[in-house]
Amino acid sequence: MKDTWQQYLSGCAEQIETVLDQLLPQPDNQLHSAMRYSIMGGGKRLRPALFMATLDACGMVNKMRLLPFAAALEMIHTYSLIHDDLPAMDDDDYRRGRPSCHKAYNEAVAILVGDALLNEAFCQMLAIRTDTVLSAENLVAAVKEVAVAAGIKGMIGGQAADIAVAGQRVSLEHLRKIYLGKTAALFHAAIISAAILAKANQQQIAALSAYTGRLGLAFQIADDILDVNGDQQQTGKPVGSDAKNAQSTYVSILGIDAAQEAAKTMAEQAVAELAVFGDEASMLRSAAKFFVERNC
């Protein structure tokens, strides 16, 4: 099943790369060059792939028309990475195997690139043509879902909560709440926005919402583990940064063996949440397993 998801992910990544190349401005100034440097420099494109897999699960007709929406999700994700890497935040010099945006350019440019990608993402989402199949009402509802998940009630709120306890030991429950914000929220945005666009019913949306929380936790716990025993050549970013920053993680609280078991349990619970779907959700099920078995 892992190979099946990896093939699906690879295919989606190729499509997203093509769309991003079309949507991004040409590198005719420093800002535009830095935007392309940051977003076209690798990355698994997990969030766009989850978006497309959810469209499949919900039976979306002509899903290719929504590739710009999927690409916009990658813009938001990349903006968050650029800002996370800044000296005022995680202070990481490398991302995706090469110098972070602020190292390749400078801090001011990196801040502006992040801001530009965030705003461009919403422009691209709202530029999608609506009709009798894809209603304007559903498009606006999907964009709002992304805005909320990426904002103070989701990713930004989770990151702020993480910064507030930097260097402190926190409870596992508090850490879980942080992870649901800073990591799981953008998975939620990708999956639930796709469900809205595909006109999923309330039972399906409830199941997918529960799935995203479990999936996001599994992913972040796996990240905690990779920060301890990962290979920088494969992860594309320095290992050991959590320990260097005295950051509370599932590994620092539980130990690596228990953290691995927690990630596996979360992935299994994520899959169980998809019981209302049939084979059409096979990629979402496969993704959960991949998230805890990955090496990068």
KEKE-3310 file (N, C-alpha, C; in steps of 0.2 Angstrom, whole numbers, plus 5000, padded with zeros to 4 digits):
npx = (5004:5010:5019:5009:5003:5014:5017:5005:5007:5019:5014:5005:5013:5021:5011:5007:5019:5020:5009:5012:5023:5017:5008:5016:5025:5036:5054:5059:5063:5070:5061:5052:5061:5065:5053:5051:5063:5060:5048:5049:5060:5060:5052:5038:5025:5013:5001:4994:4992:4985:4973:4969:4967:4956:4946:4945:4940:4928:4921:4923:4919:4929:4941:4953:4952:4953:4967:4974:4969:4974:4988:4989:4988:5000:5008:5004:5009:5023:5025:5024:5034:5045:5044:5045:5058:5066:5078:5071:5062:5063:5076:5083:5095:5094:5083:5074:5086:5094:5101:5090:5077:5080:5094:5099:5095:5090:5084:5074:5069:5065:5054:5045:5043:5037:5025:5020:5018:5007:4997:4996:4991:4978:4973:4974:4965:4953:4951:4947:4936:4918:4903:4888:4892:4903:4900:4899:4896:4901:4914:4918:4916:4925:4937:4936:4937:4951:4957:4953:4959:4973:4975:4973:4966:4971:4985:4994:4990:4993:5007:5011:5007:5017:5028:5027:5029:5042:5057:5052:5046:5032:5015:5009:4996:4995:5005:4999:4988:4995:5001:4990:4986:4998:5002:4993:4982:4984:4983:4970:4964:4967:4960:4947:4943:4943:4933:4922:4921:4919:4906:4903:4894:4887:4891:4902:4911:4912:4919:4931:4936:4939:4948:4959:4964:4970:4979:4987:4993:5000:5009:5017:5022:5030:5039:5045:5052:5061:5069:5077:5083:5084:5091:5100:5103:5092:5081:5082:5084:5092:5095:5091:5088:5077:5081:5092:5086:5079:5066:5050:5044:5036:5045:5054:5046:5040:5050:5059:5054:5041:5036:5036:5027:5016:5014:5011:4999:4991:4990:4983:4971:4967:4965:4954:4944:4939:4929:4917:4918:4921:4932:4936:4942:4955:4968:4969:4969:4981:4990:4990:4997:5009:5014:5019:5029:5039:5055:5059)
npy = (4994:5006:5009:5011:5023:5031:5031:5038:5050:5054:5056:5066:5076:5079:5085:5096:5103:5108:5116:5126:5131:5138:5147:5155:5171:5176:5175:5190:5199:5201:5197:5189:5179:5174:5169:5158:5151:5146:5139:5130:5122:5108:5096:5087:5088:5085:5090:5096:5083:5076:5084:5081:5067:5067:5073:5062:5053:5058:5058:5068:5076:5079:5084:5089:5103:5109:5109:5122:5126:5116:5118:5131:5128:5122:5134:5141:5132:5132:5146:5146:5138:5145:5156:5149:5145:5157:5167:5172:5163:5146:5146:5139:5134:5127:5120:5108:5102:5112:5130:5139:5151:5164:5163:5161:5172:5186:5191:5200:5199:5186:5187:5194:5186:5175:5182:5186:5174:5168:5178:5177:5164:5164:5172:5164:5153:5160:5163:5153:5146:5146:5136:5127:5114:5117:5127:5145:5147:5136:5136:5148:5144:5134:5141:5149:5139:5135:5148:5149:5138:5140:5151:5161:5152:5140:5135:5146:5150:5138:5138:5150:5146:5136:5143:5150:5142:5138:5130:5125:5112:5103:5096:5081:5082:5095:5097:5090:5098:5109:5103:5099:5112:5118:5109:5099:5107:5112:5101:5097:5108:5106:5094:5095:5106:5101:5091:5100:5106:5095:5092:5084:5074:5077:5067:5061:5073:5074:5062:5064:5075:5070:5061:5070:5076:5065:5061:5072:5072:5060:5062:5073:5067:5058:5066:5072:5060:5058:5070:5065:5053:5054:5056:5069:5071:5064:5070:5083:5094:5101:5089:5086:5098:5100:5096:5104:5116:5114:5109:5103:5087:5073:5063:5068:5067:5055:5046:5037:5024:5023:5034:5031:5020:5028:5036:5026:5021:5032:5033:5021:5024:5035:5029:5021:5030:5032:5023:5025:5027:5019:5009:5020:5029:5024:5029:5039:5031:5024:5034:5037:5027:5028:5040:5038:5029:5035:5041:5054)
npz = (5000:5003:4993:4983:4987:4987:4973:4969:4975:4969:4956:4958:4963:4951:4943:4951:4951:4938:4937:4947:4941:4931:4938:4946:4946:4933:4935:4937:4945:4962:4972:4965:4960:4972:4977:4968:4970:4983:4983:4972:4975:4978:4989:4996:4992:4999:5005:4993:4987:4996:4996:4982:4983:4992:4984:4975:4984:4987:4976:4966:4950:4936:4942:4939:4936:4948:4951:4953:4965:4973:4971:4977:4990:4993:4991:5003:5013:5010:5012:5026:5030:5026:5035:5047:5047:5049:5059:5070:5073:5071:5067:5057:5045:5034:5021:5013:5008:5004:5006:5017:5013:5019:5021:5008:5002:5010:5027:5026:5013:5014:5023:5015:5004:5010:5014:5001:4995:5003:5001:4987:4986:4990:4980:4969:4972:4973:4960:4952:4941:4942:4941:4937:4942:4950:4963:4967:4980:4986:4983:4990:5003:5004:5003:5014:5024:5022:5026:5039:5045:5042:5050:5065:5073:5069:5061:5063:5076:5082:5080:5087:5100:5102:5102:5114:5124:5122:5126:5138:5148:5144:5146:5139:5134:5132:5122:5112:5108:5103:5092:5085:5080:5074:5065:5061:5056:5043:5036:5038:5032:5018:5016:5021:5013:5001:5002:5004:4991:4983:4986:4998:5009:5026:5035:5029:5029:5043:5046:5039:5045:5058:5054:5049:5060:5068:5058:5056:5069:5069:5059:5064:5075:5070:5063:5075:5078:5067:5069:5078:5074:5061:5044:5038:5024:5018:5025:5022:5030:5045:5058:5076:5080:5089:5101:5103:5104:5116:5115:5119:5114:5107:5108:5118:5129:5130:5126:5113:5108:5113:5107:5094:5094:5097:5086:5076:5082:5081:5067:5063:5070:5062:5050:5053:5055:5043:5039:5034:5021:5005:4994:4987:4995:4996:4994:5004:5015:5013:5014:5027:5033:5026:5032:5044:5042:5034:5029:5028)
capx = (5000:5014:5021:5003:5003:5020:5016:5000:5010:5023:5010:5002:5019:5022:5005:5008:5025:5018:5004:5015:5027:5012:5005:5021:5028:5043:5060:5062:5066:5073:5056:5049:5066:5065:5047:5052:5068:5057:5043:5051:5066:5058:5046:5034:5018:5009:4995:4990:4990:4979:4967:4967:4965:4950:4942:4943:4936:4921:4918:4923:4920:4933:4945:4959:4951:4955:4974:4977:4968:4979:4994:4989:4989:5007:5010:5003:5013:5029:5026:5024:5041:5050:5044:5047:5066:5069:5081:5067:5058:5066:5083:5086:5099:5093:5077:5074:5092:5098:5100:5084:5076:5084:5101:5100:5093:5091:5078:5069:5066:5061:5048:5041:5042:5031:5019:5018:5015:5001:4992:4995:4987:4971:4971:4973:4959:4947:4951:4944:4929:4913:4898:4883:4895:4906:4896:4903:4895:4905:4921:4920:4916:4931:4942:4936:4940:4958:4959:4953:4964:4979:4976:4974:4963:4974:4992:4997:4989:4998:5014:5011:5007:5023:5033:5025:5032:5049:5062:5049:5043:5024:5012:5008:4990:4996:5009:4995:4985:5000:5002:4984:4986:5003:5004:4987:4977:4984:4981:4963:4962:4967:4956:4940:4941:4942:4927:4917:4921:4916:4899:4903:4889:4890:4894:4909:4915:4914:4924:4937:4938:4942:4954:4964:4967:4974:4984:4992:4997:5004:5014:5021:5026:5035:5044:5049:5057:5066:5073:5082:5087:5084:5097:5099:5103:5086:5076:5083:5085:5096:5092:5094:5086:5072:5085:5096:5081:5075:5059:5046:5042:5034:5051:5057:5042:5039:5055:5058:5050:5034:5034:5035:5021:5010:5013:5008:4992:4987:4989:4978:4965:4965:4962:4948:4939:4937:4925:4911:4920:4923:4938:4937:4947:4961:4974:4969:4971:4988:4994:4991:5003:5016:5016:5023:5035:5043:5061:5060)
capy = (5000:5012:5010:5014:5030:5035:5032:5043:5056:5056:5059:5073:5081:5082:5090:5102:5107:5111:5121:5131:5135:5142:5152:5159:5176:5175:5178:5196:5203:5197:5194:5184:5174:5171:5165:5152:5147:5143:5134:5125:5118:5101:5096:5081:5091:5081:5093:5095:5076:5074:5087:5077:5061:5068:5074:5056:5049:5061:5057:5074:5076:5084:5086:5093:5110:5111:5109:5128:5126:5112:5122:5136:5125:5122:5140:5142:5128:5135:5152:5144:5135:5151:5160:5145:5145:5163:5167:5174:5157:5140:5148:5134:5137:5123:5118:5104:5101:5118:5135:5142:5157:5169:5162:5161:5179:5189:5190:5205:5196:5180:5189:5197:5180:5172:5186:5186:5167:5168:5182:5174:5158:5166:5175:5159:5150:5163:5164:5147:5147:5142:5134:5123:5109:5120:5133:5150:5146:5130:5139:5153:5140:5130:5146:5151:5134:5136:5154:5148:5133:5143:5157:5161:5146:5134:5134:5152:5149:5133:5140:5154:5142:5132:5148:5153:5137:5137:5129:5123:5105:5103:5090:5078:5084:5102:5096:5087:5104:5113:5099:5100:5118:5120:5104:5096:5111:5113:5095:5098:5113:5103:5088:5098:5111:5097:5088:5105:5107:5089:5092:5078:5075:5079:5061:5061:5078:5073:5057:5067:5080:5066:5058:5075:5077:5059:5061:5077:5070:5055:5066:5077:5063:5055:5072:5072:5055:5060:5075:5062:5048:5055:5057:5076:5070:5062:5075:5090:5099:5098:5085:5088:5105:5100:5095:5110:5122:5112:5109:5097:5083:5066:5059:5070:5066:5047:5041:5036:5018:5025:5039:5027:5017:5033:5037:5020:5021:5038:5032:5016:5027:5039:5024:5018:5035:5032:5018:5027:5027:5012:5009:5027:5032:5020:5033:5042:5026:5022:5040:5037:5022:5031:5046:5035:5025:5039:5043:5061)
capz = (5000:5004:4986:4979:4989:4984:4966:4968:4977:4964:4950:4960:4963:4944:4941:4955:4949:4932:4939:4951:4937:4927:4942:4949:4942:4931:4940:4934:4951:4967:4975:4961:4960:4979:4977:4964:4974:4989:4982:4967:4977:4981:4993:4994:4990:5003:5006:4987:4986:5001:4993:4976:4985:4995:4979:4973:4989:4987:4969:4962:4943:4933:4948:4936:4936:4954:4953:4955:4972:4977:4971:4982:4997:4993:4993:5010:5017:5009:5016:5033:5031:5026:5041:5053:5047:5051:5065:5076:5074:5072:5065:5053:5039:5028:5020:5007:5006:5002:5011:5018:5010:5022:5020:5001:5000:5017:5031:5024:5007:5016:5026:5010:5000:5014:5013:4994:4994:5006:4997:4980:4987:4990:4974:4964:4974:4971:4953:4949:4938:4945:4936:4940:4945:4956:4964:4970:4987:4989:4982:4995:5009:5004:5004:5021:5028:5022:5029:5046:5047:5042:5054:5073:5076:5067:5060:5066:5083:5085:5081:5093:5106:5102:5104:5120:5129:5120:5131:5144:5147:5144:5146:5132:5131:5129:5116:5107:5106:5099:5086:5081:5077:5069:5059:5058:5054:5036:5033:5039:5027:5012:5015:5021:5008:4995:5003:5002:4984:4980:4989:5002:5014:5033:5038:5026:5032:5050:5046:5036:5050:5063:5051:5048:5067:5069:5053:5058:5075:5067:5055:5068:5080:5065:5063:5081:5078:5062:5072:5083:5071:5054:5040:5035:5017:5016:5027:5019:5035:5051:5064:5082:5082:5094:5107:5103:5107:5122:5113:5121:5109:5109:5110:5124:5134:5130:5123:5105:5107:5114:5102:5088:5095:5097:5079:5073:5084:5078:5060:5063:5071:5056:5045:5056:5054:5036:5038:5030:5014:5002:4991:4984:5000:4998:4995:5011:5020:5012:5016:5035:5034:5024:5036:5050:5039:5030:5031:5026)
cpx = (5004:5017:5015:5003:5009:5020:5010:5003:5015:5020:5007:5007:5020:5017:5006:5014:5024:5014:5008:5020:5023:5010:5010:5024:5035:5048:5063:5064:5067:5067:5053:5054:5066:5059:5048:5057:5065:5053:5045:5057:5065:5052:5041:5027:5013:5002:4991:4988:4985:4972:4965:4964:4958:4945:4940:4939:4929:4918:4918:4924:4924:4938:4951:4958:4953:4962:4977:4975:4973:4986:4995:4990:4996:5011:5010:5008:5020:5030:5027:5032:5046:5050:5047:5055:5069:5072:5077:5062:5062:5074:5086:5089:5097:5086:5077:5080:5096:5097:5093:5083:5080:5091:5103:5099:5095:5084:5073:5065:5062:5054:5043:5039:5036:5025:5016:5015:5008:4996:4990:4991:4980:4968:4969:4967:4953:4946:4948:4937:4924:4907:4892:4886:4899:4903:4901:4902:4900:4913:4923:4920:4923:4937:4942:4939:4948:4960:4959:4958:4971:4980:4976:4971:4966:4982:4996:4996:4993:5005:5015:5011:5014:5028:5033:5028:5039:5054:5059:5046:5035:5021:5010:5001:4991:5000:5004:4991:4989:5000:4996:4983:4992:5004:4997:4982:4978:4982:4973:4961:4962:4962:4948:4938:4939:4935:4921:4916:4918:4909:4898:4897:4892:4893:4901:4913:4917:4919:4931:4940:4942:4949:4960:4968:4972:4980:4989:4996:5002:5010:5019:5025:5032:5041:5048:5054:5062:5071:5079:5086:5086:5091:5096:5099:5096:5080:5076:5084:5089:5092:5095:5092:5081:5076:5089:5092:5077:5068:5056:5043:5039:5040:5054:5053:5041:5045:5054:5054:5043:5031:5032:5028:5015:5009:5009:5000:4988:4985:4983:4971:4963:4962:4955:4942:4936:4932:4919:4912:4922:4930:4940:4942:4953:4967:4974:4971:4978:4992:4995:4997:5009:5018:5020:5029:5040:5050:5064:5054)
cpy = (5006:5014:5013:5021:5034:5036:5038:5050:5059:5059:5066:5078:5084:5087:5096:5107:5111:5117:5127:5135:5140:5148:5157:5165:5174:5178:5184:5201:5199:5194:5188:5178:5170:5166:5158:5148:5143:5137:5128:5121:5112:5102:5090:5082:5086:5084:5094:5088:5074:5078:5083:5071:5061:5069:5067:5052:5051:5061:5064:5073:5081:5088:5090:5101:5113:5111:5116:5129:5122:5115:5128:5134:5124:5129:5142:5138:5130:5141:5151:5141:5141:5155:5156:5145:5151:5163:5168:5168:5151:5141:5142:5137:5133:5120:5114:5103:5106:5124:5138:5149:5163:5169:5163:5169:5183:5189:5194:5201:5190:5181:5191:5191:5176:5175:5186:5179:5166:5172:5179:5168:5159:5169:5169:5154:5153:5165:5158:5148:5143:5141:5130:5117:5111:5127:5138:5149:5141:5133:5143:5149:5137:5135:5148:5146:5134:5142:5153:5143:5136:5149:5156:5155:5139:5134:5140:5151:5144:5134:5145:5151:5138:5137:5150:5148:5134:5136:5126:5116:5106:5096:5087:5080:5091:5102:5094:5093:5108:5109:5100:5106:5119:5115:5101:5100:5112:5106:5095:5103:5110:5098:5091:5102:5107:5093:5093:5106:5101:5088:5085:5080:5076:5073:5060:5066:5077:5067:5060:5071:5076:5063:5063:5076:5071:5059:5066:5075:5065:5058:5069:5073:5060:5060:5072:5066:5056:5065:5071:5057:5048:5056:5064:5075:5068:5067:5081:5096:5096:5094:5087:5095:5105:5100:5102:5116:5120:5111:5102:5094:5077:5062:5061:5068:5058:5043:5039:5030:5020:5030:5035:5023:5022:5035:5032:5020:5026:5036:5026:5019:5032:5035:5022:5024:5036:5026:5019:5027:5020:5013:5016:5031:5028:5024:5037:5037:5024:5028:5040:5032:5025:5037:5044:5031:5028:5040:5050:5065)
cpz = (5000:4997:4982:4981:4986:4976:4965:4970:4972:4958:4952:4960:4956:4942:4945:4953:4943:4933:4942:4946:4932:4931:4945:4944:4939:4935:4937:4939:4957:4971:4972:4961:4967:4980:4974:4968:4980:4988:4976:4968:4980:4985:4991:4991:4993:5003:4999:4985:4990:4998:4987:4978:4989:4990:4976:4978:4989:4981:4965:4954:4941:4938:4945:4936:4943:4956:4955:4963:4976:4977:4976:4989:4998:4994:5000:5014:5016:5013:5024:5035:5031:5032:5047:5053:5049:5058:5071:5078:5076:5071:5062:5046:5033:5027:5013:5004:5003:5007:5011:5014:5013:5022:5013:4999:5007:5021:5028:5018:5009:5019:5020:5005:5004:5013:5006:4993:4997:5003:4990:4980:4986:4984:4969:4966:4972:4964:4949:4947:4941:4940:4940:4944:4951:4957:4968:4977:4990:4988:4988:5002:5010:5006:5011:5026:5028:5026:5037:5049:5047:5047:5062:5076:5073:5067:5064:5074:5086:5085:5086:5100:5107:5105:5111:5126:5126:5126:5138:5142:5148:5144:5139:5129:5128:5123:5110:5104:5102:5092:5081:5077:5072:5064:5056:5054:5046:5032:5033:5033:5020:5011:5016:5016:5002:4996:5002:4995:4980:4982:4993:5007:5021:5036:5035:5029:5039:5050:5044:5041:5056:5060:5051:5055:5069:5064:5054:5064:5073:5063:5059:5073:5076:5064:5069:5081:5073:5065:5076:5078:5063:5050:5036:5027:5014:5019:5024:5024:5041:5056:5070:5084:5088:5101:5108:5106:5113:5121:5116:5114:5111:5111:5116:5130:5135:5129:5116:5104:5108:5109:5096:5088:5095:5090:5075:5075:5081:5070:5059:5065:5066:5051:5047:5055:5047:5034:5034:5022:5011:4999:4988:4989:5001:4998:5001:5016:5019:5014:5023:5036:5032:5029:5042:5048:5035:5033:5030:5027)
residu = (MET:LYS:ASP:THR:TRP:GLN:GLN:TYR:LEU:SER:GLY:CYS:ALA:GLU:GLN:ILE:GLU:THR:VAL:LEU:ASP:GLN:LEU:LEU:PRO:GLN:PRO:ASP:ASN:GLN:LEU:HIS:SER:ALA:MET:ARG:TYR:SER:ILE:MET:GLY:GLY:GLY:LYS:ARG:LEU:ARG:PRO:ALA:LEU:PHE:MET:ALA:THR:LEU:ASP:ALA:CYS:GLY:MET:VAL:ASN:LYS:MET:ARG:LEU:LEU:PRO:PHE:ALA:ALA:ALA:LEU:GLU:MET:ILE:HIS:THR:TYR:SER:LEU:ILE:HIS:ASP:ASP:LEU:PRO:ALA:MET:ASP:ASP:ASP:ASP:TYR:ARG:ARG:GLY:ARG:PRO:SER:CYS:HIS:LYS:ALA:TYR:ASN:GLU:ALA:VAL:ALA:ILE:LEU:VAL:GLY:ASP:ALA:LEU:LEU:ASN:GLU:ALA:PHE:CYS:GLN:MET:LEU:ALA:ILE:ARG:THR:ASP:THR:VAL:LEU:SER:ALA:GLU:ASN:LEU:VAL:ALA:ALA:VAL:LYS:GLU:VAL:ALA:VAL:ALA:ALA:GLY:ILE:LYS:GLY:MET:ILE:GLY:GLY:GLN:ALA:ALA:ASP:ILE:ALA:VAL:ALA:GLY:GLN:ARG:VAL:SER:LEU:GLU:HIS:LEU:ARG:LYS:ILE:TYR:LEU:GLY:LYS:THR:ALA:ALA:LEU:PHE:HIS:ALA:ALA:ILE:ILE:SER:ALA:ALA:ILE:LEU:ALA:LYS:ALA:ASN:GLN:GLN:GLN:ILE:ALA:ALA:LEU:SER:ALA:TYR:THR:GLY:ARG:LEU:GLY:LEU:ALA:PHE:GLN:ILE:ALA:ASP:ASP:ILE:LEU:ASP:VAL:ASN:GLY:ASP:GLN:GLN:GLN:THR:GLY:LYS:PRO:VAL:GLY:SER:ASP:ALA:LYS:ASN:ALA:GLN:SER:THR:TYR:VAL:SER:ILE:LEU:GLY:ILE:ASP:ALA:ALA:GLN:GLU:ALA:ALA:LYS:THR:MET:ALA:GLU:GLN:ALA:VAL:ALA:GLU:LEU:ALA:VAL:PHE:GLY:ASP:GLU:ALA:SER:MET:LEU:ARG:SER:ALA:ALA:LYS:PHE:PHE:VAL:GLU:ARG:ASN:CYS)
# end
